């Protein structure tokens, strides 16, 4: 007889989110019943698919405070980040005349690899690059951004919410300084499910979003590009077909785009309410860790943090050992799922100036739409037990 298995508690929502059942239901007909190519305008199925794409585009635009015409559909935030960073810099590089200095790009040391790696690729192509540091809370100083600007600066890329420590960067102040010098600003908003991303209010030029971070499907996202004068020039990454106004060629995955649109619509309707609910659970988790476990330190600013994130280090306990001990009870991670493939220490925590041993003891908790109070209390009980055991083992080993 197979023994009863307790359902896993999922607290890794910065890695990915569960697809909301309402999103799934919206997508299903577009896999089998309405299977037309949105680029096929000569028949009803194609036109129906095109209508679905445009409805989704409008839903995405409403979520981020933009126009539907400003939404460029991509395979996810990674592609959107690449299109923004590489696209702006390469377009500027292409028009740089001989004997003139190359374009200059500014970003921050705690950015996601989907921004940092393209920036390094640009450096190899001859683009000037500045990577700014952060303070112990993980925040970049807007004055540092201003000091980094040059006459040749074409783009500043600063993420809205950090994917590891949940820190919300001071975008308003950064944009003010960049706008005064005519520099475009891009923000990776993939993790901003519970933090407003209103392009009009933030005054940013380019925003990257991802469906699977907001309870939609994996494999789809968008780059939203503000229509300004002068128009932001972008060099496309993909060629062939001229889709998305020539900026992103390729047949659109209609079901996935519908899913992104539905997820964006649901988030638009519920973001404020969900944020208020999730932050209470986050605070309950932190209070419980302090009371039931002890010996913990919060990584990154707690004041300037998204409601659904908590990153803490456990004194005397290696994070890898704790995650192994908890893997049949609760799903957690030490940081970015993308970076974990390389097995390197967190570049985000390193940028905060944390010593290596503390980085190795740090765990990220990602709460979300489907997190319950029972999940939190069960997690706290499990962590208190496992941390106690691991600390006892470490103490015996040292003895």
C-alpha positions as CSV (number, residue, x, y, z in Angstrom):
1,X,0.0,0.0,0.0
2,X,1.4,3.4,-1.0
3,X,1.7,5.7,2.1
4,X,-0.1,9.0,2.3
5,X,2.0,11.9,1.1
6,X,1.5,15.4,2.5
7,X,0.9,18.0,-0.1
8,X,3.9,20.2,-0.7
9,X,3.8,23.8,0.5
10,X,4.9,26.1,-2.3
11,X,6.9,29.2,-1.2
12,X,9.0,29.7,-4.3
13,X,6.8,32.1,-6.2
14,X,9.7,34.3,-7.3
15,X,10.9,31.3,-9.3
16,X,7.6,30.7,-11.0
17,X,3.9,30.8,-10.0
18,X,1.1,28.3,-10.4
19,X,-1.0,29.0,-13.4
20,X,-4.3,30.3,-12.1
21,X,-7.2,28.0,-13.1
22,X,-9.0,31.0,-14.6
23,X,-6.1,31.6,-16.8
24,X,-6.0,28.0,-17.9
25,X,-9.7,28.0,-18.8
26,X,-9.2,31.1,-20.9
27,X,-6.4,29.5,-22.8
28,X,-7.8,26.0,-23.5
29,X,-10.1,26.8,-26.5
30,X,-7.2,28.4,-28.3
31,X,-5.3,25.2,-28.4
32,X,-7.9,23.1,-30.2
33,X,-11.1,25.0,-31.2
34,X,-9.7,28.3,-32.3
35,X,-6.3,27.2,-33.7
36,X,-5.8,29.8,-36.4
37,X,-2.6,31.7,-37.0
38,X,-3.0,35.3,-36.0
39,X,-1.0,36.4,-39.0
40,X,-3.4,34.7,-41.4
41,X,-5.9,37.4,-42.4
42,X,-7.6,35.6,-45.3
43,X,-10.0,33.5,-43.2
44,X,-12.2,33.6,-40.1
45,X,-9.9,31.4,-37.9
46,X,-7.0,33.6,-38.5
47,X,-9.0,36.8,-37.9
48,X,-10.4,35.3,-34.7
49,X,-6.9,34.5,-33.4
50,X,-5.8,38.1,-34.3
51,X,-8.7,39.4,-32.3
52,X,-7.7,37.4,-29.3
53,X,-4.1,38.7,-29.6
54,X,-5.3,42.3,-29.7
55,X,-7.6,41.8,-26.7
56,X,-4.7,40.3,-24.7
57,X,-2.5,43.2,-25.8
58,X,-5.1,45.7,-24.5
59,X,-5.2,43.8,-21.1
60,X,-1.4,43.9,-20.8
61,X,-1.4,47.6,-21.7
62,X,-4.0,48.3,-19.0
63,X,-2.0,46.6,-16.4
64,X,1.2,48.6,-17.1
65,X,-0.4,51.9,-17.9
66,X,0.4,52.0,-21.6
67,X,-1.2,51.9,-25.0
68,X,-1.8,48.5,-26.7
69,X,0.3,49.7,-29.6
70,X,3.2,49.9,-27.3
71,X,3.2,46.2,-26.4
72,X,5.7,43.9,-28.1
73,X,5.0,40.3,-27.4
74,X,8.0,38.1,-26.6
75,X,8.8,34.6,-25.3
76,X,9.3,36.0,-21.8
77,X,11.0,38.6,-19.7
78,X,14.5,37.3,-20.7
79,X,13.9,38.0,-24.3
80,X,12.2,41.3,-23.5
81,X,15.2,42.4,-21.4
82,X,17.6,41.3,-24.2
83,X,15.5,43.2,-26.8
84,X,15.5,46.3,-24.6
85,X,19.2,46.4,-23.7
86,X,20.7,45.0,-26.9
87,X,18.2,46.7,-29.1
88,X,18.7,50.2,-27.8
89,X,22.5,50.0,-27.6
90,X,23.0,48.3,-31.0
91,X,20.7,50.8,-32.7
92,X,22.8,53.5,-31.3
93,X,26.1,51.7,-32.1
94,X,24.9,51.3,-35.7
95,X,24.5,55.0,-36.2
96,X,27.7,56.0,-34.4
97,X,30.1,57.6,-36.9
98,X,33.8,56.8,-37.1
99,X,35.9,58.7,-34.6
100,X,33.0,59.3,-32.2
101,X,32.8,57.6,-28.8
102,X,30.6,54.5,-28.6
103,X,27.2,54.5,-26.9
104,X,27.1,54.0,-23.1
105,X,24.8,51.9,-21.0
106,X,24.3,52.0,-17.2
107,X,22.9,49.2,-15.0
108,X,23.1,47.8,-11.5
109,X,25.1,45.0,-10.0
110,X,22.0,43.3,-8.5
111,X,20.1,43.0,-11.8
112,X,18.9,39.6,-13.1
113,X,21.4,37.8,-15.4
114,X,18.9,38.5,-18.3
115,X,20.1,42.1,-18.0
116,X,23.7,41.7,-16.8
117,X,24.7,39.1,-19.5
118,X,23.4,41.2,-22.4
119,X,25.3,44.2,-20.9
120,X,28.5,42.1,-20.9
121,X,27.8,41.1,-24.5
122,X,27.6,44.8,-25.4
123,X,30.9,45.5,-23.6
124,X,32.5,42.9,-25.9
125,X,30.9,44.6,-28.9
126,X,32.6,47.9,-28.0
127,X,29.8,49.6,-26.0
128,X,30.8,51.5,-22.9
129,X,29.3,50.0,-19.8
130,X,28.9,51.1,-16.2
131,X,27.6,48.7,-13.5
132,X,26.7,50.5,-10.3
133,X,26.9,49.1,-6.8
134,X,24.2,49.1,-4.2
135,X,24.2,49.8,-0.4
136,X,23.8,47.2,2.3
137,X,20.0,47.3,1.8
138,X,20.3,46.5,-1.9
139,X,19.2,50.0,-3.0
140,X,21.0,52.0,-5.7
141,X,21.6,55.7,-5.0
142,X,19.8,57.8,-7.7
143,X,22.7,60.3,-7.4
144,X,25.1,57.5,-8.4
145,X,23.0,57.0,-11.5
146,X,23.2,60.7,-12.3
147,X,27.0,60.8,-11.8
148,X,27.3,57.8,-14.1
149,X,25.5,59.6,-17.0
150,X,27.5,60.8,-20.0
151,X,26.6,62.6,-23.2
152,X,26.9,59.2,-24.9
153,X,24.6,57.4,-22.4
154,X,21.7,55.8,-24.3
155,X,20.1,53.6,-21.7
156,X,19.8,53.1,-18.0
157,X,18.4,49.7,-16.9
158,X,17.2,49.3,-13.3
159,X,14.8,46.5,-12.2
160,X,11.6,47.4,-10.5
161,X,11.7,44.6,-7.9
162,X,14.7,42.4,-7.2
163,X,14.1,38.7,-7.8
164,X,16.1,37.5,-4.8
165,X,15.7,40.0,-2.1
166,X,12.5,41.7,-3.2
167,X,13.9,45.2,-2.9
168,X,11.9,47.9,-4.8
169,X,14.3,50.4,-6.4
170,X,13.7,54.1,-6.3
171,X,12.7,54.4,-10.0
172,X,11.0,57.7,-9.7
173,X,14.1,59.5,-8.6
174,X,16.3,57.6,-11.1
175,X,13.9,58.5,-14.0
176,X,13.9,62.2,-13.0
177,X,17.7,62.3,-13.3
178,X,17.8,60.5,-16.6
179,X,14.9,62.5,-18.1
180,X,16.8,65.7,-17.4
181,X,19.6,64.4,-19.7
182,X,17.4,62.8,-22.3
183,X,18.4,59.2,-21.4
184,X,16.0,56.3,-21.9
185,X,15.2,54.1,-18.9
186,X,14.3,50.4,-19.0
187,X,13.0,48.4,-16.0
188,X,12.7,44.6,-15.6
189,X,9.3,44.3,-14.0
190,X,9.1,40.5,-14.1
191,X,8.9,40.3,-10.3
192,X,6.5,43.3,-9.8
193,X,3.3,41.1,-9.4
194,X,2.4,43.0,-6.2
195,X,4.1,46.4,-6.9
196,X,2.5,48.9,-9.3
197,X,4.0,49.1,-12.7
198,X,2.4,52.2,-14.2
199,X,4.5,53.4,-17.0
200,X,2.8,56.8,-17.0
201,X,3.4,57.3,-13.3
202,X,7.0,56.0,-13.4
203,X,7.7,57.8,-16.7
204,X,9.9,54.9,-17.8
205,X,10.5,54.1,-21.5
206,X,10.7,50.3,-21.6
207,X,9.2,47.7,-19.3
208,X,9.8,43.9,-19.4
209,X,7.1,41.6,-18.1
210,X,6.6,37.8,-17.9
211,X,3.4,35.7,-17.7
212,X,4.7,32.9,-15.5
213,X,5.5,35.4,-12.7
214,X,1.9,36.6,-12.5
215,X,0.0,33.2,-12.6
216,X,0.1,32.8,-16.3
217,X,1.8,30.3,-18.6
218,X,5.5,29.9,-19.1
219,X,7.0,30.9,-22.5
220,X,5.4,34.3,-23.1
221,X,6.0,37.9,-22.0
222,X,6.3,41.4,-23.4
223,X,8.4,44.4,-23.8
224,X,6.4,47.6,-23.6
225,X,8.0,50.5,-25.4
226,X,6.7,54.0,-24.9
227,X,6.0,56.0,-28.0
228,X,7.9,59.2,-27.5
229,X,9.4,61.8,-29.7
230,X,12.1,61.2,-30.7
231,X,11.1,57.6,-31.0
232,X,13.2,55.0,-29.2
233,X,15.2,53.1,-31.8
234,X,15.4,49.3,-31.3
235,X,17.5,46.8,-33.3
236,X,15.5,43.6,-33.4
237,X,17.0,40.3,-32.2
238,X,15.0,38.1,-34.6
239,X,14.4,38.5,-38.3
240,X,12.0,36.8,-40.6
241,X,8.3,37.7,-41.1
242,X,8.2,41.2,-39.7
243,X,5.8,40.3,-36.8
244,X,5.3,42.8,-34.0
245,X,5.9,45.8,-36.2
246,X,9.2,44.3,-37.3
247,X,10.6,44.1,-33.7
248,X,10.0,40.5,-32.9
249,X,9.5,38.1,-35.8
250,X,7.9,34.7,-35.2
251,X,4.4,33.1,-35.2
252,X,2.6,34.3,-32.0
253,X,1.6,31.5,-29.6
254,X,-2.1,32.5,-29.4
255,X,-3.0,30.4,-26.3
256,X,0.0,31.7,-24.3
257,X,-0.7,35.3,-25.3
258,X,-4.3,34.9,-24.2
259,X,-3.0,33.5,-20.9
260,X,-0.8,36.5,-20.4
261,X,-3.6,38.8,-21.1
262,X,-6.0,37.0,-18.7
263,X,-3.3,36.9,-16.0
264,X,-2.7,40.7,-16.5
265,X,-6.4,41.4,-16.3
266,X,-6.8,39.4,-13.0
267,X,-3.8,41.1,-11.5
268,X,-5.1,44.6,-12.5
269,X,-8.3,43.8,-10.7
270,X,-6.8,42.2,-7.5
271,X,-3.3,43.6,-7.1
272,X,-4.0,46.0,-4.2
273,X,-6.1,43.5,-2.3
274,X,-3.6,40.7,-2.8
275,X,-0.7,42.8,-1.7
276,X,-2.5,43.7,1.5
277,X,-3.2,40.0,2.2
278,X,0.2,38.6,1.3
279,X,2.2,41.2,3.3
280,X,0.3,40.0,6.4
281,X,1.4,36.5,5.8
282,X,4.9,37.6,5.1
283,X,5.0,39.5,8.4
284,X,3.6,36.5,10.2
285,X,6.3,34.3,8.7
286,X,9.1,36.8,9.7
287,X,7.7,37.1,13.3
288,X,7.5,33.3,13.6
289,X,11.0,32.8,12.3
290,X,12.3,35.3,14.9
291,X,10.3,33.7,17.8
292,X,10.3,30.0,16.9
293,X,13.7,29.7,15.3
294,X,15.9,32.7,16.2
295,X,19.3,33.5,14.9
296,X,18.0,34.9,11.6
297,X,18.9,38.1,9.7
298,X,16.9,39.7,7.0
299,X,18.8,40.3,3.7
300,X,18.0,43.5,2.0
301,X,15.7,46.4,2.9
302,X,12.5,45.3,4.7
303,X,11.0,48.8,4.3
304,X,11.5,49.0,0.6
305,X,10.5,45.5,-0.3
306,X,7.7,43.8,-2.3
307,X,5.0,42.2,-0.1
308,X,5.6,38.7,-1.4
309,X,9.3,38.3,-0.6
310,X,11.4,37.4,2.4
311,X,15.1,36.5,2.2
312,X,16.8,35.5,5.5
313,X,20.0,33.9,6.6
314,X,20.0,31.3,9.4
315,X,22.9,31.4,11.8
316,X,24.8,28.1,12.0
317,X,22.8,26.4,9.2
318,X,23.8,25.9,5.6
319,X,21.0,26.8,3.3
320,X,21.6,23.8,1.0
321,X,21.3,21.4,4.0
322,X,18.1,23.1,5.2
323,X,16.5,22.9,1.8
324,X,17.3,19.2,1.5
325,X,15.8,18.6,4.9
326,X,12.6,20.5,3.9
327,X,12.3,19.3,0.3
328,X,9.4,16.9,1.0
329,X,7.5,19.5,3.1
330,X,8.0,23.0,1.5
331,X,9.4,24.3,-1.8
332,X,12.0,27.0,-1.2
333,X,15.2,28.2,-2.9
334,X,18.4,30.1,-2.2
335,X,17.9,32.6,-5.0
336,X,17.4,32.9,-8.7
337,X,16.3,29.7,-10.5
338,X,18.3,30.9,-13.5
339,X,21.5,31.5,-11.5
340,X,21.1,28.2,-9.7
341,X,22.0,26.4,-12.9
342,X,25.6,27.6,-12.6
343,X,25.9,26.7,-8.8
344,X,27.6,30.1,-8.2
345,X,27.0,32.1,-5.0
346,X,24.3,34.8,-5.2
347,X,25.7,37.8,-7.0
348,X,22.9,39.8,-5.5
349,X,23.8,39.1,-1.9
350,X,27.5,39.5,-2.7
351,X,26.7,43.0,-4.1
352,X,25.2,43.8,-0.6
353,X,28.7,43.2,0.9
354,X,27.6,40.1,2.7
355,X,30.4,37.6,3.7
356,X,30.4,34.3,2.0
357,X,29.3,32.2,5.0
358,X,26.2,34.3,5.4
359,X,25.4,34.1,1.7
360,X,25.6,30.3,2.0
361,X,23.1,30.4,4.9
362,X,20.5,32.5,3.0
363,X,17.0,31.2,2.0
364,X,14.4,33.0,-0.1
365,X,10.7,32.7,0.7
366,X,8.3,33.6,-2.1
367,X,4.7,34.0,-1.1
368,X,1.8,34.3,-3.5
369,X,-1.8,34.3,-4.4
370,X,-2.4,30.7,-3.2
371,X,-0.4,30.9,0.0
372,X,-2.5,30.3,3.1
373,X,-2.1,30.9,6.8
374,X,-1.9,27.2,7.3
375,X,1.0,27.1,4.9
376,X,2.9,29.6,7.0
377,X,2.3,27.9,10.4
378,X,3.2,24.5,8.9
379,X,6.3,25.9,7.4
380,X,7.4,27.6,10.6
381,X,6.9,24.3,12.6
382,X,9.0,22.4,10.0
383,X,11.8,25.0,9.9
384,X,12.0,25.2,13.6
385,X,12.4,21.5,13.8
386,X,14.9,21.1,11.0
387,X,17.0,24.1,12.0
388,X,17.1,22.8,15.5
389,X,18.3,19.4,14.3
390,X,20.9,20.9,12.0
391,X,22.3,23.3,14.6
392,X,22.6,20.4,17.1
393,X,24.4,18.3,14.5
394,X,26.8,21.2,13.8
395,X,27.4,21.7,17.5
396,X,28.2,18.0,18.0
397,X,30.5,18.1,15.0
398,X,32.4,21.1,16.4
399,X,32.6,19.5,19.8
